Amino acid sequence: MLLKYVICEVFPHKQEAFSFHQTSWSDLSQMSGFLGQVGGWDIFKANKAHIISLWENKEQYQSFMENDHDAIYDHSNQAESIATIAVDLFTISVPIHGLSDDPSAFLHKSSYIRIALSFIKPFKQASFTEKQKHLWNPEMAATKAMISGAFGESCKTDLHFITVTGWTSEYEHESYQLNLLPSLKAQAKTRDDIESIERAAFLPVEDWTVTPTFLY
């Protein structure tokens, strides 16, 4: 799978326009290889939008970019509300299973989505990935509050990883952070592998969610 992560800084007082134009991306539902999209406003910064989509593979995503993306973007008139935009692609190597065995379920069923961007020390990629598989994923699944998620490596550099998880509620994620996260960090010895980490979270906006037609 391929994950696309978009961060938009929206001009002040343009949030409503951006949100309205985001609904134009509903045309994605018919694209070959598209698995779903979700987005929302950063819980700490009112004019920062996060958008995440999943694709079956890079080839189908590239076909969409070459043949369909520009027409949807131009039709949306969204550019006028965006101050800055950052896009990154990640190859998903480890699906994260929780309440659902479908790793894309978090796109459609979450009430709260958490993102961690980890910058890994050289030669620590394998160690970091193994801990994700055998420590973090099982423990998050055991909370019975994590729906599913995805873990993968940036297509730009092999030292940049993303972990995205969807949760039943913000409260349940806070409970996980308070009661379980400290001991997991100690077990994982995160400082051995991670150079730095950036975290973000958002509450999904229903009108921004795009579900592929095969799920209807």
C-alpha positions as CSV (number, residue, x, y, z in Angstrom):
1,M,0.0,0.0,0.0
2,L,0.9,3.6,-0.5
3,L,-0.1,6.4,2.0
4,K,-0.3,10.0,0.9
5,Y,0.0,12.6,3.7
6,V,-0.9,16.2,2.9
7,I,-0.5,19.2,5.3
8,C,-2.2,22.5,4.3
9,E,-1.7,25.8,6.1
10,V,-4.9,27.7,5.3
11,F,-5.1,31.5,5.1
12,P,-6.7,33.1,8.1
13,H,-10.5,33.3,7.8
14,K,-10.4,30.9,4.8
15,Q,-11.1,27.7,6.8
16,E,-14.8,27.6,5.7
17,A,-13.9,28.0,2.1
18,F,-11.2,25.3,2.3
19,S,-13.6,22.9,4.0
20,F,-16.2,23.4,1.4
21,H,-13.8,22.9,-1.5
22,Q,-12.4,19.8,0.1
23,T,-15.7,18.0,-0.7
24,S,-14.8,18.2,-4.4
25,W,-12.4,15.3,-3.8
26,S,-15.3,13.0,-3.5
27,D,-14.5,12.1,-7.2
28,L,-11.6,10.0,-5.8
29,S,-14.1,7.3,-4.9
30,Q,-14.2,6.1,-8.4
31,M,-10.4,5.9,-9.0
32,S,-8.8,2.6,-9.6
33,G,-6.6,1.6,-6.6
34,F,-8.1,4.2,-4.2
35,L,-8.7,2.8,-0.7
36,G,-10.1,5.9,1.0
37,Q,-9.3,9.4,2.4
38,V,-9.8,11.1,5.6
39,G,-8.9,14.6,6.9
40,G,-9.5,17.2,9.6
41,W,-8.3,20.3,11.4
42,D,-5.3,20.0,13.7
43,I,-6.4,19.9,17.3
44,F,-3.9,22.5,18.3
45,K,-3.8,24.8,15.2
46,A,-7.1,25.9,13.8
47,N,-5.9,26.7,10.3
48,K,-3.8,23.6,9.7
49,A,-5.4,20.7,7.8
50,H,-4.3,17.1,7.7
51,I,-5.4,14.8,4.8
52,I,-4.5,11.1,4.6
53,S,-5.3,8.8,1.7
54,L,-4.4,5.2,1.0
55,W,-3.8,3.6,-2.4
56,E,-3.2,-0.1,-3.3
57,N,0.1,0.7,-4.9
58,K,2.4,3.4,-6.2
59,E,1.6,2.6,-9.9
60,Q,-2.1,3.2,-9.5
61,Y,-1.5,6.4,-7.5
62,Q,0.9,7.7,-10.2
63,S,-1.7,6.9,-12.9
64,F,-4.2,9.0,-11.0
65,M,-1.8,11.9,-10.6
66,E,-1.0,11.8,-14.4
67,N,-4.6,11.5,-15.6
68,D,-7.1,12.8,-13.0
69,H,-5.6,14.8,-10.2
70,D,-5.2,18.2,-11.9
71,A,-8.8,18.2,-13.2
72,I,-10.2,17.6,-9.7
73,Y,-7.8,20.2,-8.1
74,D,-8.6,22.9,-10.6
75,H,-12.4,22.2,-10.3
76,S,-12.2,22.5,-6.5
77,N,-10.9,26.1,-6.5
78,Q,-9.1,25.1,-3.4
79,A,-5.8,26.8,-4.2
80,E,-7.1,30.3,-3.3
81,S,-7.5,29.3,0.3
82,I,-4.1,27.5,0.8
83,A,-1.1,29.4,2.1
84,T,1.3,26.4,2.1
85,I,1.1,22.8,1.2
86,A,3.4,19.8,2.0
87,V,3.0,16.4,0.5
88,D,4.8,13.2,1.4
89,L,4.3,9.6,0.2
90,F,5.0,6.5,2.4
91,T,5.3,2.9,1.4
92,I,3.3,0.9,4.0
93,S,5.3,-2.0,5.2
94,V,3.4,-2.8,8.4
95,P,-0.4,-2.7,8.5
96,I,-1.7,-2.1,12.0
97,H,-4.6,-4.2,13.1
98,G,-6.9,-3.4,16.0
99,L,-10.7,-3.6,16.3
100,S,-10.6,-4.2,12.5
101,D,-8.4,-6.5,10.5
102,D,-8.7,-4.1,7.6
103,P,-5.8,-1.6,7.9
104,S,-7.8,1.0,5.9
105,A,-10.7,0.9,8.3
106,F,-9.3,3.8,10.3
107,L,-10.0,6.0,7.3
108,H,-13.8,5.5,7.6
109,K,-14.5,4.5,11.2
110,S,-12.3,6.7,13.4
111,S,-13.4,9.5,15.7
112,Y,-9.8,10.5,16.4
113,I,-6.6,10.1,14.3
114,R,-3.1,10.3,15.6
115,I,0.0,10.8,13.4
116,A,3.7,10.3,14.4
117,L,6.5,11.3,12.0
118,S,9.7,9.7,13.2
119,F,13.2,10.5,12.0
120,I,15.4,7.5,12.6
121,K,19.1,7.3,13.3
122,P,21.2,5.7,10.6
123,F,21.2,1.9,10.5
124,K,18.3,1.8,13.0
125,Q,15.5,1.3,10.5
126,A,15.3,-2.5,11.0
127,S,15.2,-2.2,14.8
128,F,12.6,0.5,14.7
129,T,10.4,-1.5,12.4
130,E,10.7,-4.7,14.5
131,K,9.6,-2.9,17.6
132,Q,6.6,-1.5,15.7
133,K,5.6,-5.0,14.7
134,H,6.2,-6.9,17.9
135,L,5.7,-4.3,20.7
136,W,3.7,-1.2,19.6
137,N,1.1,-2.9,17.4
138,P,0.0,-5.7,19.7
139,E,-0.2,-3.4,22.7
140,M,-2.3,-0.8,20.9
141,A,-4.6,-3.5,19.6
142,A,-5.0,-4.8,23.2
143,T,-6.6,-1.5,24.2
144,K,-9.7,-2.4,22.3
145,A,-10.0,1.2,21.3
146,M,-7.6,1.4,18.4
147,I,-9.4,0.7,15.1
148,S,-6.5,0.2,12.7
149,G,-3.6,2.0,11.2
150,A,-0.6,2.0,9.0
151,F,3.2,2.2,9.4
152,G,5.6,2.9,6.6
153,E,8.7,4.5,5.2
154,S,8.9,7.7,3.3
155,C,9.5,7.4,-0.5
156,K,12.0,10.3,-0.2
157,T,14.3,9.0,2.5
158,D,14.8,5.7,4.3
159,L,15.2,7.5,7.6
160,H,11.7,9.0,7.8
161,F,8.8,6.9,9.0
162,I,5.1,7.5,9.6
163,T,2.7,5.8,12.1
164,V,-1.0,6.6,11.7
165,T,-3.6,5.1,14.0
166,G,-7.4,5.6,14.2
167,W,-9.2,5.5,17.6
168,T,-12.7,5.2,18.8
169,S,-12.4,8.5,20.6
170,E,-9.9,11.2,21.8
171,Y,-10.6,10.1,25.4
172,E,-9.6,6.5,24.7
173,H,-6.3,7.7,23.1
174,E,-5.6,9.9,26.1
175,S,-6.2,7.0,28.3
176,Y,-3.7,4.9,26.3
177,Q,-1.2,7.8,26.5
178,L,-1.6,8.1,30.3
179,N,-1.7,4.4,31.3
180,L,0.3,2.5,28.7
181,L,2.5,4.7,26.6
182,P,5.2,5.4,29.3
183,S,6.0,1.8,29.9
184,L,6.0,1.0,26.1
185,K,8.5,3.8,25.5
186,A,10.7,2.4,28.2
187,Q,10.5,-1.1,26.7
188,A,11.2,0.2,23.2
189,K,14.1,2.3,24.3
190,T,13.0,4.9,21.8
191,R,16.0,7.1,22.1
192,D,18.2,4.2,20.8
193,D,16.4,4.4,17.4
194,I,14.7,7.8,17.0
195,E,16.6,11.1,16.3
196,S,13.4,13.2,16.5
197,I,9.6,12.8,16.3
198,E,6.8,15.1,15.2
199,R,3.2,14.4,16.4
200,A,-0.2,15.6,15.2
201,A,-3.8,14.7,15.7
202,F,-7.2,15.6,14.3
203,L,-10.9,14.9,14.5
204,P,-12.1,13.6,11.1
205,V,-14.4,16.0,9.3
206,E,-17.2,13.8,7.9
207,D,-17.6,15.8,4.7
208,W,-13.9,15.3,3.9
209,T,-14.0,11.5,4.2
210,V,-14.0,9.7,0.8
211,T,-15.0,6.1,0.6
212,P,-14.2,4.0,-2.5
213,T,-17.2,2.9,-4.5
214,F,-16.6,-0.8,-3.8
215,L,-17.3,-0.3,-0.1
216,Y,-20.8,1.2,-0.7
